[in-house]
């Protein structure tokens, strides 16, 4: 029995509830179709208790992104070269997005979020240590992560809808799609990532940079 005069705990507000607990519960619930009612239920409380720690659903999603982006493992300098370092970064980003469906779309909706910019800067430092030009290292890392998150977004969309060949497709095009569907996902991704990285490095080697005059708005 509670002592007379002891402060009462608000209804639906378990003792010790923290923002970190709410973020952890949100990660467990998953970012896809995340809703505060589900998060509150996992914590054994009501939705109103969450608002003592987060502003709204968007704020909670942002906090989840901060937490997960912080877990992205960056390549460690060990003299492997720029291409291998970028491949390592891309594979790590893929594992993170595979383990957390919905993260890719959340990152793409708010690419200038401080946690993302901070991780990009850390990645730039790691790539520079592998020999990348400091002026383009952040571009290289950001481009690879964007490639991976875009691929993850497409994969998420394809799982929620049936993709059928268009009537105008040729027999060769349909056969190509069939062959692609039979590929082992990890091997297919690795091939696509390596091709992208090599193309990116080749473009930079030719001086074809995003800030080159031909790419500026007219």
BADO-689866 format. One record per residue (C-alpha): residue number from 1; residue in three letters; chain; x, y, z. Coordinates in Angstrom, 1 decimal. Layout:
// BADO-689866
R,NUM,ala,A,X,Y,Z $
...
//
This chain:
// BADO-689866
R,1,unk,A,0.0,0.0,0.0 $
R,2,unk,A,1.4,3.4,-1.0 $
R,3,unk,A,2.3,5.8,1.8 $
R,4,unk,A,0.0,8.7,2.3 $
R,5,unk,A,1.5,11.8,0.7 $
R,6,unk,A,3.8,9.9,-1.7 $
R,7,unk,A,3.9,11.3,-5.2 $
R,8,unk,A,1.6,9.4,-7.6 $
R,9,unk,A,2.9,8.1,-10.8 $
R,10,unk,A,0.9,9.2,-13.9 $
R,11,unk,A,-1.5,6.7,-15.4 $
R,12,unk,A,0.2,4.5,-18.0 $
R,13,unk,A,3.6,5.9,-17.1 $
R,14,unk,A,5.8,3.1,-15.9 $
R,15,unk,A,8.7,4.0,-13.5 $
R,16,unk,A,11.9,4.7,-15.2 $
R,17,unk,A,10.6,5.0,-18.8 $
R,18,unk,A,13.2,6.7,-20.9 $
R,19,unk,A,13.7,7.9,-24.4 $
R,20,unk,A,16.3,5.2,-24.9 $
R,21,unk,A,13.7,2.5,-24.0 $
R,22,unk,A,11.2,4.0,-26.4 $
R,23,unk,A,13.8,4.0,-29.2 $
R,24,unk,A,14.7,0.4,-28.5 $
R,25,unk,A,11.0,-0.6,-28.5 $
R,26,unk,A,10.6,1.2,-31.8 $
R,27,unk,A,13.5,-0.7,-33.3 $
R,28,unk,A,12.0,-4.0,-32.1 $
R,29,unk,A,8.7,-3.0,-33.7 $
R,30,unk,A,10.3,-2.0,-37.0 $
R,31,unk,A,10.3,1.2,-39.0 $
R,32,unk,A,7.9,-0.1,-41.6 $
R,33,unk,A,4.4,1.2,-40.6 $
R,34,unk,A,5.7,2.2,-37.2 $
R,35,unk,A,3.0,3.5,-34.9 $
R,36,unk,A,3.1,4.8,-31.4 $
R,37,unk,A,0.4,2.6,-30.1 $
R,38,unk,A,2.4,-0.5,-30.9 $
R,39,unk,A,5.5,1.0,-29.3 $
R,40,unk,A,3.6,1.8,-26.2 $
R,41,unk,A,2.1,-1.7,-26.0 $
R,42,unk,A,5.6,-3.2,-26.1 $
R,43,unk,A,6.5,-1.0,-23.1 $
R,44,unk,A,3.3,-1.8,-21.2 $
R,45,unk,A,2.1,1.8,-21.1 $
R,46,unk,A,-0.1,4.2,-23.0 $
R,47,unk,A,0.7,6.4,-25.9 $
R,48,unk,A,0.4,9.5,-23.8 $
R,49,unk,A,3.4,8.4,-21.7 $
R,50,unk,A,5.6,8.4,-24.8 $
R,51,unk,A,5.0,12.1,-25.4 $
R,52,unk,A,7.0,12.9,-22.2 $
R,53,unk,A,10.0,11.8,-24.2 $
R,54,unk,A,9.3,12.2,-27.9 $
R,55,unk,A,7.4,14.9,-29.8 $
R,56,unk,A,5.6,12.6,-32.3 $
R,57,unk,A,6.0,9.7,-34.6 $
R,58,unk,A,8.4,11.6,-36.9 $
R,59,unk,A,10.5,12.6,-34.0 $
R,60,unk,A,10.7,8.9,-32.9 $
R,61,unk,A,11.6,7.7,-36.4 $
R,62,unk,A,14.4,10.3,-36.5 $
R,63,unk,A,15.7,9.0,-33.1 $
R,64,unk,A,15.6,5.5,-34.4 $
R,65,unk,A,17.6,6.6,-37.5 $
R,66,unk,A,20.2,8.2,-35.3 $
R,67,unk,A,20.6,5.0,-33.3 $
R,68,unk,A,20.8,2.7,-36.3 $
R,69,unk,A,23.1,5.0,-38.4 $
R,70,unk,A,25.4,5.1,-35.5 $
R,71,unk,A,25.7,1.3,-35.8 $
R,72,unk,A,27.0,1.4,-39.4 $
R,73,unk,A,30.5,-0.1,-39.4 $
R,74,unk,A,32.9,1.9,-41.4 $
R,75,unk,A,36.0,0.4,-43.2 $
R,76,unk,A,39.0,0.3,-41.0 $
R,77,unk,A,42.3,1.6,-42.6 $
R,78,unk,A,44.4,-1.4,-43.5 $
R,79,unk,A,45.9,-0.6,-46.9 $
R,80,unk,A,43.2,-2.4,-48.9 $
R,81,unk,A,42.7,0.5,-51.3 $
R,82,unk,A,39.8,2.8,-52.1 $
R,83,unk,A,37.8,0.2,-54.2 $
R,84,unk,A,37.8,-2.4,-51.5 $
R,85,unk,A,37.1,0.1,-48.8 $
R,86,unk,A,34.0,1.3,-50.7 $
R,87,unk,A,32.8,-2.3,-51.2 $
R,88,unk,A,33.2,-2.9,-47.5 $
R,89,unk,A,31.2,0.2,-46.7 $
R,90,unk,A,28.5,-0.8,-49.2 $
R,91,unk,A,28.2,-4.3,-47.8 $
R,92,unk,A,28.0,-3.0,-44.2 $
R,93,unk,A,25.3,-0.5,-45.2 $
R,94,unk,A,23.3,-3.3,-46.9 $
R,95,unk,A,23.5,-5.5,-43.8 $
R,96,unk,A,22.2,-2.6,-41.8 $
R,97,unk,A,19.2,-1.9,-44.1 $
R,98,unk,A,18.4,-5.6,-44.5 $
R,99,unk,A,18.3,-6.0,-40.7 $
R,100,unk,A,16.1,-2.9,-40.4 $
R,101,unk,A,13.4,-2.7,-43.1 $
R,102,unk,A,12.2,0.9,-43.5 $
R,103,unk,A,15.5,2.4,-42.5 $
R,104,unk,A,16.4,3.1,-46.2 $
R,105,unk,A,13.3,5.1,-46.8 $
R,106,unk,A,13.7,7.0,-43.5 $
R,107,unk,A,17.3,7.9,-44.4 $
R,108,unk,A,16.3,9.1,-47.9 $
R,109,unk,A,13.5,11.2,-46.5 $
R,110,unk,A,16.0,13.1,-44.3 $
R,111,unk,A,19.5,12.8,-45.8 $
R,112,unk,A,20.7,16.0,-44.1 $
R,113,unk,A,20.0,14.7,-40.6 $
R,114,unk,A,23.0,15.5,-38.3 $
R,115,unk,A,23.6,11.8,-37.5 $
R,116,unk,A,23.8,11.0,-41.2 $
R,117,unk,A,26.1,13.9,-41.9 $
R,118,unk,A,28.3,12.9,-39.0 $
R,119,unk,A,28.6,9.3,-40.2 $
R,120,unk,A,29.4,10.6,-43.7 $
R,121,unk,A,32.2,12.7,-42.3 $
R,122,unk,A,33.6,9.7,-40.4 $
R,123,unk,A,33.4,7.6,-43.5 $
R,124,unk,A,35.2,10.3,-45.4 $
R,125,unk,A,38.1,10.2,-42.9 $
R,126,unk,A,38.3,6.4,-43.3 $
R,127,unk,A,38.4,6.6,-47.1 $
R,128,unk,A,41.0,9.3,-47.0 $
R,129,unk,A,43.2,7.0,-44.9 $
R,130,unk,A,42.9,4.5,-47.7 $
R,131,unk,A,44.2,7.0,-50.2 $
R,132,unk,A,41.1,8.8,-51.4 $
R,133,unk,A,41.4,12.5,-52.3 $
R,134,unk,A,40.1,14.4,-49.3 $
R,135,unk,A,38.1,16.6,-51.6 $
R,136,unk,A,36.1,13.7,-53.0 $
R,137,unk,A,36.2,11.1,-50.2 $
R,138,unk,A,32.9,12.3,-48.7 $
R,139,unk,A,31.3,12.2,-52.2 $
R,140,unk,A,32.5,8.6,-52.7 $
R,141,unk,A,31.1,7.3,-49.4 $
R,142,unk,A,27.8,9.2,-49.7 $
R,143,unk,A,27.3,7.9,-53.2 $
R,144,unk,A,27.9,4.3,-52.3 $
R,145,unk,A,25.5,4.5,-49.3 $
R,146,unk,A,22.9,6.2,-51.5 $
R,147,unk,A,23.3,3.4,-54.0 $
R,148,unk,A,22.7,0.8,-51.3 $
R,149,unk,A,19.7,2.6,-49.6 $
R,150,unk,A,18.1,3.1,-53.1 $
R,151,unk,A,18.5,-0.6,-53.8 $
R,152,unk,A,17.0,-1.4,-50.4 $
R,153,unk,A,14.0,0.9,-51.1 $
R,154,unk,A,13.4,-0.8,-54.4 $
R,155,unk,A,13.6,-4.3,-52.7 $
R,156,unk,A,11.1,-3.2,-50.1 $
R,157,unk,A,8.7,-1.9,-52.7 $
R,158,unk,A,9.0,-5.1,-54.8 $
R,159,unk,A,8.1,-7.2,-51.7 $
R,160,unk,A,4.8,-5.3,-51.3 $
R,161,unk,A,3.7,-5.4,-54.9 $
R,162,unk,A,3.7,-8.0,-57.7 $
R,163,unk,A,6.0,-6.8,-60.5 $
R,164,unk,A,4.9,-8.2,-63.9 $
R,165,unk,A,6.7,-7.8,-67.2 $
R,166,unk,A,5.2,-5.1,-69.5 $
R,167,unk,A,3.3,-6.4,-72.5 $
R,168,unk,A,5.7,-4.5,-74.8 $
R,169,unk,A,8.8,-6.5,-73.5 $
R,170,unk,A,10.6,-8.5,-76.0 $
R,171,unk,A,11.3,-12.2,-75.5 $
R,172,unk,A,15.0,-11.4,-74.8 $
R,173,unk,A,14.0,-8.8,-72.2 $
R,174,unk,A,11.6,-11.2,-70.4 $
R,175,unk,A,14.3,-13.9,-70.5 $
R,176,unk,A,16.8,-11.5,-68.9 $
R,177,unk,A,14.4,-10.8,-66.1 $
R,178,unk,A,13.9,-14.5,-65.5 $
R,179,unk,A,17.6,-15.0,-65.3 $
R,180,unk,A,18.0,-12.1,-62.9 $
R,181,unk,A,15.3,-13.6,-60.6 $
R,182,unk,A,17.3,-16.8,-60.4 $
R,183,unk,A,20.4,-15.1,-59.1 $
R,184,unk,A,21.5,-15.5,-55.5 $
R,185,unk,A,20.7,-12.1,-53.9 $
R,186,unk,A,24.0,-11.6,-52.2 $
R,187,unk,A,26.0,-12.4,-55.3 $
R,188,unk,A,23.8,-10.2,-57.4 $
R,189,unk,A,24.2,-7.3,-55.0 $
R,190,unk,A,27.9,-7.7,-54.8 $
R,191,unk,A,28.2,-7.7,-58.6 $
R,192,unk,A,26.0,-4.6,-58.9 $
R,193,unk,A,27.9,-2.8,-56.1 $
R,194,unk,A,31.3,-3.6,-57.5 $
R,195,unk,A,30.2,-2.4,-61.0 $
R,196,unk,A,28.9,0.8,-59.5 $
R,197,unk,A,32.0,1.5,-57.5 $
R,198,unk,A,34.3,0.9,-60.5 $
R,199,unk,A,32.2,3.1,-62.7 $
R,200,unk,A,32.3,5.8,-60.0 $
R,201,unk,A,36.0,5.6,-59.6 $
R,202,unk,A,36.5,5.7,-63.4 $
R,203,unk,A,34.4,8.8,-63.7 $
R,204,unk,A,36.4,10.5,-61.0 $
R,205,unk,A,39.6,9.4,-62.8 $
R,206,unk,A,38.4,11.2,-65.9 $
R,207,unk,A,37.7,14.3,-63.9 $
R,208,unk,A,34.0,13.9,-64.4 $
R,209,unk,A,33.0,15.4,-61.0 $
R,210,unk,A,29.5,16.6,-59.9 $
R,211,unk,A,30.9,20.2,-59.6 $
R,212,unk,A,32.3,20.2,-63.1 $
R,213,unk,A,31.0,23.0,-65.3 $
R,214,unk,A,28.9,20.6,-67.5 $
R,215,unk,A,26.9,19.5,-64.4 $
R,216,unk,A,26.0,22.9,-63.2 $
R,217,unk,A,22.5,24.3,-63.5 $
R,218,unk,A,22.0,26.7,-66.4 $
//
